[in-house]
Amino acid sequence: MQSVKVFRPGFFSLPLFFFTLCSFFMNQLTFGQQVHQKALPSNWEFQLSPSGTNGPEAKSLSGQWFPAKVPGVIHTDLLTNKLIEDPFWETNEIKLQWIERENWDYRTTFEITKEDLSYQHLEVVFEGLDTYADVFINGNKIISSINMFRAWRAEIRDLLRQGQNEVLVKFRTPLIENKQKLEDYPVKLPSGNETVDLQVGSFTRKAAYHFGWDWGPRFVGCGIWRPVYIEQWNVAKITDVFCRTISMDKDTAIVKIQVEVEADIPAETDYSLNFNGRKIACTLKPGNNLVVFDYQITSPKLWWPNGLGDPYLYDLAVELTSGNKLVDRSLTHFGVRTIKLVNQPDEIGTSFYFEVNGFPVFMKGANYIPQDIFLTEVTPDRYQKLIADAKGANMNMLRVWGGGIYENDLFYQLCDQNGILVYQDFMFAGSMYPDFDDFKQNIKEEVAYNIKRLRNHPCIALWCGNNEIEVAWANWGWQKKFGYSEKDSLRIWNNYLSIFREMIPSQVGLLDPDRQYVSTSPLSNWGKPEKFNHSSMHYWGVWHGKEPFENFKTNVGRFMAEYGFQSFPSMETIRKFASDSSFYLESATMANRQKSYIGNGMIKSYTESWYGESNSFEEFVELSQKVQAEGIKMAIKAHRMNKPHCMGTLFWQLNDCWPGPSWSSMDYYGTYKPLMEVARKFYQPVIGIMDTDNKNFDITLVSDKRERVEGQMMVRLINLNDEIQREWNLPFKLHPNEVQKVFTIETKELLKGLKEKNVYMELDLISENNLIFNDTFYFVKPKDLGKN
Ligand code: BMA
């Protein structure tokens, strides 16, 4: 048994890093690795393509090439060259819609040396092209991309020459690309946030939120949005390494390792695979090879989600060698853990909870959307900050929502390292899709590519087919809105079933058999009380249903995968996109910024009902954040108190993709709203929940821990002059995962001689001499506090 190494805090542990570095240089010096990535230079340029609409706004650009950034997107390239104004400023979004109607070309030149040409293979790899693009090398078409979520590669050795070579990428707008298909399709298909006449999103495998959403702008761009390079190789290369924990107890874990190798060899040849110091002999045949072996780890260290233990990671360095020659090496990491979604009938209805390493885990977190409307603006620092923020807020799960993107590797690496589980949607949201065979084949390739790319990450808890398509089909009146006949409905629904209940789950079963799949989120829908007994829930009675916050207390589902309330970003953030003259809700800027059909009116009425009328726009902005925090606090408390009926709470939404009002807990610039503090406090492993109904005042303690907790609980009744009126000091003991009502008193008896508007309660939990939780509770809304 070789020793195993820790993977934290960085990408590699220090000992492994040196081991890797030394063996890398040794290998380089003695025999030279045979697979290389050659970066393309950064001298990219772009132009308005003569093939597009060439509308009046674009005219001045024709015939000129401008410097471009790769990876990058067209809008930021236009901005950097000062060809457009800031897309986030005031109502510029409206002015800049012309960009989506144009086609755009990107090109660069690169040097190929004699040594480059000595390789048997030179493959160009585009990890992401958004979306319809033809790629030419020295005038020869090599790739026709039709999907933003797939990588594209092509063998180009024979097209290259020693010296300068050119790569040209010609992007076509999805609007023109799909025009005919849309017109010919016998019915209109609902497409996310787009209006009835604009459903191009459904036909385009591109991030749905680019076409506009109820928290973001519409900017349909294009670009080489992920890295591009040339892969040079001889004889063989490792194309995939897959690690699966197939059994595990406290003494031993068996990890099955599957290595895929592509070999360009004339006949069967002997090779070896070395991993973490062990050597496996293998015979490769020409073409694709699969080498499978078991890796036994004694006394395995388990991967635990945030709050329950260390998210321990193991490194795996696999080297392919021929004799003493290093052919290729691949580095990955994995966690030893089991995860199971328990989604089955029980005495209440249908459960929906996760067991990690056999322990039922209450999930606490939020829904995540892409961090920028212009994806290549998200730097590694922004990823680091966001995941650190989630961890700091005591979250253990994020849902990667289906209208965005399959995130960058870094996102999942950070989740692995920080114990943040991921509820991973496939990228489909609130739409119905066409049933062309080539479109479905495209989806199949996308799904397979992303499962293979992501399946080694222990953070991924679940694959989910899509966002809200099943609830939408059943409840949003699409059939009427789009005038479907029974036959149309059947055709659309059958196509849905074939994608989300057949094709995608069969890919998951084939490529990632240890992870579960659900067809959609949510599996149940709010509306009728009985529905809260079943599976996952997006509860939108508050907000879309205009119900009061108090309904959060009674509408508690088995797993609350979405619920939320909007607020404005801070004034500091607002000042970055609006001038003082726009500081009122009816201004053109504020009206355009609000993308929800009931937006500002809702915020206003809840803010007034909790805090009274605001005296200024600035005050309104502040109160909008406070009222949001109050609402979500009420929800989180109700969800946690109702464990194990409810086993998860993910509020909508963690972050923003541009500065504006939305359901987020932190704004586009990462500035916290008060909701982040509510999450931090009420997502702690042990909390005390104070609450009243018409009769009693209660305190319920909740522990999510794997160990027993005990300590002292101090309860104080205090008046508004901060004078203690009554106090209690009581011991408490909580078993793992326990919810215990520890304090009940008739409110009348508690407040004897005092008025509820003049007092508040304070609770401290002390364990092992530490204050582990503190909260205050008011009996009346803030606007009534201390009033006569
Ligand atoms: C949800 C999400 C998003 C949307 C949010 C707020 O259900 O899935 O589609 O932004 O509601 O309306």
Residues whose N, C-alpha, C, O or C-beta is under 5 A from the ligand:
A	BS01	BMA	D214 N467 H538
